Amino acid sequence: METLQKICLVFTIIGAINWGLVGLFDINIVNNIFGVKTMLTNLIYILVGIAGLINIGLLFNHIEK
């Protein structure tokens, strides 16, 4: 499970950086690389969202131990 959370954390960080660039400079790296409203773009957004949900477990990781 630790490996999955690390992979998800990388996706979440990439998503956060992308949102930061959108907010600061109106630059969406995902759209620039994969196109606007393509299936691949939507898949990337879905994966980042799922990764964020999985990383919620990191908040409660210390409670289990």
N, C-alpha and C positions, 0 to 999 in steps of 0.2 A: 504494500500500500504506500510505503514511503516513496518509491520510485514514481508511482502514478501521481502523487501529490507534487513532486518536484517538476514533473512534466507539465502538470496543470498550472503550477506557479509560473513557469516560463510563459505559457500562453496568456495567463492573466497579466503578467508584466508587459508583454507585447501589446495586449489590448489597451492597457492603461497608457502606455506611451502613445499609441495611436490616438486615443481620446484626448490626451494632452496636446498633441499636435493639431487636432481638429479645433480645440478650444482656443489655442494661442495663435495659430497661423492659418486656420481654415484649410489645412492640408490633411487629406485622408490617405494615408499610405496604402491601406488595403485596397481602396477604390483605384488609386493610381496604378497599382501593380496588376490587379486582377479584373478591373473594370467595374463600372457602376451597375448594381443590381444583377450581377451574374450569379449563376448557381454556385460557383466556387466562392465568391465573395460572401454569399449568404451562409455557406457551409463554414467558412472561417469565423464569421460572427457567432454562429451557433456553437462552434467548438470553444470559442473564448468564453461564451456564456456558461457552458457546461463546466469548463475549467474553473470559473469563478465559484460556481455552486459547490464543486468538489473541495475547493480551498476553504470553504466555510468550516470544514472539519479542522483546519489548522487553528481556528480560534478556540476550539474546545479540546484540543489535543492534550493540554496540561491537566484537564479534569479527569481523564481516564487513568492517569498514572498515579 
